[in-house]
């Protein structure tokens, strides 16, 4: 079991108690604005099971994210292998937070911990991040954690119907000898 601790957050395995707040997050149109359709409680539960199975199998994936001081579940952060069919390959950092957790710097703090883990423990040399072209909040996190983008890497997600969620940007960061770049 891998657990990552930061000054204010704990990235940990998923618990049954996470299901209700996770399902509520994924039924929130503002949280899902750049992700696609709302998830049913059954879909949210299935995604939670997949995330935990990935963590059990690979020692990385999307960890449940809680606030250390209160033990409140506020979302997820982690690493995932890029889906087949995308116009690039690699490992992607990602995060999703409940609206109540927005604006506190949690996404940046968790993402930095995820990058350190990916470079130092998993041994990755590059980590990617992807979001829709319109998701300016996630792009700001990507820049804050030292990722860069090249407009030549922008792409249309082949798994998304034509519309605003199809146009995506790709950010990257590379490790340097001795640690995160």
Helices and strands as residue ranges (DSSP letters): E 4-5, E 9-12, H 18-26, H 41-58, E 62-67, E 73-81, E 91-97, G 99-101, H 106-117, I 118-122, E 126-132, H 136-144, E 148-149, G 151-153, E 155-156, E 167-176, E 179-180
